[in-house]
Amino acid sequence: QVQLVEFGGGLVQAGGSLALSCVASGRTLNIWRMGWFRQAPGKDRVFVAHINWGGSNTFYADSVKGRFTISRDNAKNTVYLRMNSLKPEDTAVYYCAGATASGEYGYWGQGTQVTVSS
């Protein structure tokens, strides 16, 4: 099994920045890709960004492209999400998730709240 724990959520004003981190433990060799997702109140959970665990390929949702940056530190089993130019519509619970080689996200963190005030 893989355990994922997120850190770094909080309250920020619009236009500000926050950095999230996600630490993986356990059978991390099972992880092929790490992603960030978010769920706003009353809405479905949606994809934000992902990065391949063994390489540097990244992919972003259009809504965050150019503002968010995903990165990883394999030595620390940690993936990061740097969020700049935050907007009130970025308010959500942010989850990190790990996918196996099948591409399916089978490992999830508990989530961290990000609130952007206008």
C-alpha positions as a Python dict, from the first residue, in 0.01 Angstrom:
ca = {
    (1, 'Q'): (0, 0, 0),
    (2, 'V'): (91, 363, -49),
    (3, 'Q'): (8, 642, 192),
    (4, 'L'): (-17, 1003, 77),
    (5, 'V'): (-28, 1306, 306),
    (6, 'E'): (-81, 1661, 184),
    (7, 'F'): (51, 1976, 347),
    (8, 'G'): (29, 2347, 283),
    (9, 'G'): (-332, 2446, 238),
    (10, 'G'): (-471, 2763, 386),
    (11, 'L'): (-634, 3098, 327),
    (12, 'V'): (-492, 3346, 77),
    (13, 'Q'): (-614, 3659, -96),
    (14, 'A'): (-684, 3663, -465),
    (15, 'G'): (-364, 3714, -660),
    (16, 'G'): (-158, 3546, -393),
    (17, 'S'): (37, 3221, -392),
    (18, 'L'): (38, 2894, -203),
    (19, 'A'): (251, 2585, -222),
    (20, 'L'): (119, 2238, -153),
    (21, 'S'): (326, 1931, -91),
    (22, 'C'): (241, 1564, -81),
    (23, 'V'): (460, 1306, 85),
    (24, 'A'): (434, 944, -23),
    (25, 'S'): (528, 648, 194),
    (26, 'G'): (493, 274, 178),
    (27, 'R'): (526, 88, -151),
    (28, 'T'): (619, 395, -351),
    (29, 'L'): (776, 181, -623),
    (30, 'N'): (416, 110, -729),
    (31, 'I'): (372, 474, -825),
    (32, 'W'): (407, 563, -1192),
    (33, 'R'): (244, 906, -1190),
    (34, 'M'): (141, 1161, -928),
    (35, 'G'): (-147, 1398, -973),
    (36, 'W'): (-329, 1681, -803),
    (37, 'F'): (-706, 1703, -807),
    (38, 'R'): (-949, 1944, -643),
    (39, 'Q'): (-1308, 1945, -534),
    (40, 'A'): (-1500, 2266, -486),
    (41, 'P'): (-1812, 2275, -265),
    (42, 'G'): (-2102, 2108, -440),
    (43, 'K'): (-1895, 2004, -738),
    (44, 'D'): (-1722, 1691, -859),
    (45, 'R'): (-1354, 1631, -804),
    (46, 'V'): (-1156, 1742, -1110),
    (47, 'F'): (-806, 1699, -1241),
    (48, 'V'): (-554, 1978, -1186),
    (49, 'A'): (-211, 1851, -1290),
    (50, 'H'): (6, 1544, -1307),
    (51, 'I'): (373, 1452, -1331),
    (52, 'N'): (536, 1124, -1414),
    (53, 'W'): (722, 980, -1118),
    (54, 'G'): (1017, 861, -1319),
    (55, 'G'): (1047, 1151, -1558),
    (56, 'S'): (957, 1513, -1601),
    (57, 'N'): (648, 1500, -1819),
    (58, 'T'): (376, 1724, -1683),
    (59, 'F'): (22, 1804, -1784),
    (60, 'Y'): (-219, 2070, -1659),
    (61, 'A'): (-586, 2147, -1672),
    (62, 'D'): (-656, 2450, -1888),
    (63, 'S'): (-796, 2635, -1587),
    (64, 'V'): (-458, 2636, -1410),
    (65, 'K'): (-212, 2634, -1700),
    (66, 'G'): (43, 2911, -1665),
    (67, 'R'): (-44, 2970, -1298),
    (68, 'F'): (26, 2634, -1131),
    (69, 'T'): (345, 2430, -1143),
    (70, 'I'): (376, 2067, -1043),
    (71, 'S'): (715, 1924, -952),
    (72, 'R'): (860, 1631, -765),
    (73, 'D'): (1155, 1529, -552),
    (74, 'N'): (1198, 1154, -578),
    (75, 'A'): (1461, 1146, -306),
    (76, 'K'): (1202, 1286, -66),
    (77, 'N'): (908, 1095, -218),
    (78, 'T'): (736, 1430, -245),
    (79, 'V'): (535, 1604, -512),
    (80, 'Y'): (463, 1976, -502),
    (81, 'L'): (204, 2210, -644),
    (82, 'R'): (303, 2573, -663),
    (83, 'M'): (-3, 2791, -714),
    (84, 'N'): (36, 3151, -827),
    (85, 'S'): (-214, 3422, -923),
    (86, 'L'): (-482, 3245, -724),
    (87, 'K'): (-846, 3320, -795),
    (88, 'P'): (-1154, 3271, -577),
    (89, 'E'): (-1262, 2994, -814),
    (90, 'D'): (-949, 2800, -711),
    (91, 'T'): (-1109, 2750, -370),
    (92, 'A'): (-1140, 2376, -312),
    (93, 'V'): (-1010, 2079, -123),
    (94, 'Y'): (-695, 1970, -302),
    (95, 'Y'): (-602, 1604, -316),
    (96, 'C'): (-284, 1437, -429),
    (97, 'A'): (-314, 1098, -587),
    (98, 'G'): (-85, 825, -709),
    (99, 'A'): (-138, 617, -1020),
    (100, 'T'): (12, 282, -1101),
    (101, 'A'): (136, 186, -1445),
    (102, 'S'): (-222, 112, -1544),
    (103, 'G'): (-284, 485, -1526),
    (104, 'E'): (-558, 458, -1270),
    (105, 'Y'): (-532, 666, -955),
    (106, 'G'): (-560, 413, -677),
    (107, 'Y'): (-393, 604, -396),
    (108, 'W'): (-535, 923, -247),
    (109, 'G'): (-443, 1163, 25),
    (110, 'Q'): (-689, 1302, 276),
    (111, 'G'): (-703, 1644, 110),
    (112, 'T'): (-608, 1994, 217),
    (113, 'Q'): (-831, 2300, 204),
    (114, 'V'): (-734, 2597, -10),
    (115, 'T'): (-947, 2907, 26),
    (116, 'V'): (-895, 3214, -193),
    (117, 'S'): (-1073, 3529, -77),
    (118, 'S'): (-1175, 3803, -315),
}
